Amino acid sequence: MAKRRGISLVELILTLSACCAILTLSAGLIHRAMHAQTKARRFADGERSAWRLGQAFRRDIHAANRATPGDEGDGDLLVRLTLLSGVAVEYHSAAGRVERLLLAKGTVQSRETFLFPAEVTITVTQPEPRVFALAVESPVPTASTKDAPMPAYAVPISLHVEAVLERHAPLVEVAAVKEATP
């Protein structure tokens, strides 16, 4: 009997079919992994923005000697804070974005942006005379029908920060003046 050298056409087709099936499954797995990573990044970005905003708001309220909440007719202004040296800090919100502006002599010295999903609600209230509260809330996802699944891609954000005016005024004032001077 002669030795066989090579492969048959059927063996080649079966091998190629198995390779195609493995590649298809791998592509689906990579797609799902990348999608999960995107969702995790969006969630982490929201958490990071909430933490940074909470820290900055608390620090600014504690250092301020006067605060003026934004009015309905004042556009996107949430609150305007005045520090002892006359430096002002303003918080503005629009479409899921909060901007912190540091103003010295009427000009913007620095700008910090905190990004959130567009559907969040951002409010600043004054529950007591010297207490200010910042709230960032994402809407609670609901299913439209009984059998419909809950929205899986909503980023849940719930931030509530309360701070008292002039709590750390002498400590933070020096840092704010250094930040405001060119």
C-alpha positions as CSV (number, residue, x, y, z in Angstrom):
1,M,0.0,0.0,0.0
2,A,1.3,3.4,-0.9
3,K,1.8,6.1,1.7
4,R,-0.6,9.0,1.5
5,R,1.1,12.5,1.1
6,G,-1.2,15.4,1.6
7,I,-4.8,16.0,2.7
8,S,-8.0,15.6,1.0
9,L,-10.4,18.3,0.0
10,V,-12.9,17.3,2.6
11,E,-10.3,17.5,5.4
12,L,-9.4,21.0,4.2
13,I,-13.0,22.2,4.2
14,L,-13.6,20.8,7.7
15,T,-10.5,22.5,9.1
16,L,-11.5,25.8,7.5
17,S,-15.0,25.5,8.8
18,A,-13.8,24.9,12.3
19,C,-11.4,27.9,12.1
20,C,-14.3,30.1,10.9
21,A,-16.5,29.1,13.8
22,I,-13.7,29.8,16.3
23,L,-13.0,33.2,14.7
24,T,-16.7,34.1,14.7
25,L,-17.0,33.2,18.4
26,S,-13.9,35.2,19.2
27,A,-15.1,38.3,17.4
28,G,-18.4,38.1,19.4
29,L,-16.5,37.7,22.6
30,I,-14.2,40.7,21.9
31,H,-17.2,42.8,21.0
32,R,-19.0,42.0,24.3
33,A,-15.7,42.7,26.2
34,M,-15.3,46.0,24.6
35,H,-18.9,46.9,25.2
36,A,-18.6,46.0,28.9
37,Q,-15.4,48.1,29.1
38,T,-17.2,51.1,27.6
39,K,-20.1,50.8,30.1
40,A,-17.6,50.4,33.0
41,R,-15.6,53.5,31.8
42,R,-18.9,55.5,31.6
43,F,-19.8,54.5,35.1
44,A,-16.3,55.3,36.5
45,D,-16.3,58.7,34.7
46,G,-19.6,59.6,36.4
47,E,-18.3,58.5,39.7
48,R,-15.0,60.4,39.3
49,S,-16.9,63.6,38.2
50,A,-19.3,63.3,41.2
51,W,-16.4,62.9,43.6
52,R,-14.4,65.8,42.2
53,L,-17.5,68.1,42.1
54,G,-18.4,67.2,45.7
55,Q,-14.9,68.0,46.9
56,A,-14.7,71.3,45.0
57,F,-18.1,72.4,46.1
58,R,-17.5,71.6,49.8
59,R,-14.1,73.3,49.7
60,D,-15.5,76.4,48.0
61,I,-18.5,76.8,50.3
62,H,-16.4,76.3,53.4
63,A,-14.0,79.1,52.2
64,A,-16.7,81.5,51.1
65,N,-18.0,84.3,53.3
66,R,-21.0,85.1,51.0
67,A,-23.1,83.0,48.6
68,T,-25.8,84.0,46.2
69,P,-27.9,81.2,44.8
70,G,-28.8,81.4,41.1
71,D,-32.3,82.6,40.2
72,E,-34.6,81.2,37.5
73,G,-33.9,84.2,35.3
74,D,-30.2,84.0,35.8
75,G,-29.7,81.3,33.1
76,D,-27.5,78.4,34.1
77,L,-26.0,79.9,37.2
78,L,-26.3,77.5,40.2
79,V,-24.5,79.6,42.9
80,R,-22.0,82.5,43.1
81,L,-19.6,82.4,46.0
82,T,-17.4,85.3,47.3
83,L,-14.2,84.6,49.2
84,L,-12.6,87.0,51.7
85,S,-10.2,88.4,49.2
86,G,-12.9,89.3,46.7
87,V,-12.2,86.3,44.5
88,A,-15.5,84.8,43.2
89,V,-16.3,81.2,42.4
90,E,-19.3,80.5,40.2
91,Y,-21.0,77.1,39.4
92,H,-22.9,76.9,36.2
93,S,-24.8,73.9,34.8
94,A,-26.1,72.9,31.3
95,A,-27.0,69.6,29.8
96,G,-25.3,67.3,32.3
97,R,-22.2,69.5,32.6
98,V,-21.2,71.6,35.6
99,E,-18.6,74.3,35.2
100,R,-16.7,75.8,38.1
101,L,-15.3,79.3,37.3
102,L,-12.8,81.1,39.4
103,L,-13.1,84.9,38.8
104,A,-10.6,87.5,39.9
105,K,-11.5,91.1,39.2
106,G,-14.3,90.0,36.8
107,T,-12.1,87.9,34.6
108,V,-12.0,84.1,34.5
109,Q,-8.8,82.8,36.0
110,S,-9.6,79.1,35.8
111,R,-12.3,76.8,34.6
112,E,-13.1,73.2,35.7
113,T,-15.6,71.0,34.0
114,F,-17.5,68.1,35.5
115,L,-19.2,65.9,33.0
116,F,-22.3,63.8,33.6
117,P,-24.9,62.1,31.4
118,A,-27.3,64.7,29.8
119,E,-30.4,63.4,31.6
120,V,-29.2,64.2,35.2
121,T,-30.7,67.0,37.2
122,I,-28.4,69.4,39.0
123,T,-29.7,71.7,41.8
124,V,-28.3,73.9,44.5
125,T,-30.5,74.6,47.5
126,Q,-30.2,76.5,50.7
127,P,-31.9,74.4,53.5
128,E,-30.7,76.8,56.3
129,P,-29.3,80.3,56.3
130,R,-25.6,79.3,56.1
131,V,-26.0,75.8,54.6
132,F,-25.9,75.1,50.9
133,A,-26.7,71.7,49.3
134,L,-25.7,70.4,45.9
135,A,-27.7,67.5,44.4
136,V,-26.9,65.6,41.2
137,E,-29.5,62.9,40.5
138,S,-30.0,60.7,37.5
139,P,-33.5,59.6,36.7
140,V,-34.7,56.3,38.0
141,P,-34.9,53.9,35.0
142,T,-38.3,52.3,34.6
143,A,-39.6,49.7,32.2
144,S,-42.3,50.9,29.8
145,T,-44.2,47.7,30.0
146,K,-44.5,44.8,32.4
147,D,-42.4,42.4,30.3
148,A,-39.8,44.9,29.0
149,P,-36.4,44.7,30.5
150,M,-34.9,47.7,32.5
151,P,-32.6,50.0,30.6
152,A,-29.2,48.4,31.1
153,Y,-27.0,51.3,30.0
154,A,-28.2,54.0,32.4
155,V,-25.4,55.4,34.6
156,P,-26.8,55.7,38.1
157,I,-25.6,58.9,39.8
158,S,-26.8,60.2,43.2
159,L,-24.7,62.9,44.8
160,H,-25.8,65.1,47.7
161,V,-23.3,67.5,49.3
162,E,-24.1,69.9,52.2
163,A,-21.6,72.5,53.3
164,V,-21.6,75.4,55.8
165,L,-20.3,78.9,54.8
166,E,-17.0,80.2,56.3
167,R,-16.1,76.9,57.9
168,H,-12.5,77.0,56.7
169,A,-12.2,80.5,55.4
170,P,-8.6,81.3,56.6
171,L,-7.2,77.9,55.5
172,V,-8.5,77.8,51.9
173,E,-8.3,81.5,51.2
174,V,-4.5,81.4,50.7
175,A,-4.8,78.5,48.1
176,A,-7.6,80.4,46.2
177,V,-5.5,83.6,46.1
178,K,-2.5,81.7,44.8
179,E,-4.7,79.9,42.2
180,A,-6.2,83.3,41.0
181,T,-3.0,85.2,40.6
182,P,-1.2,84.7,37.3
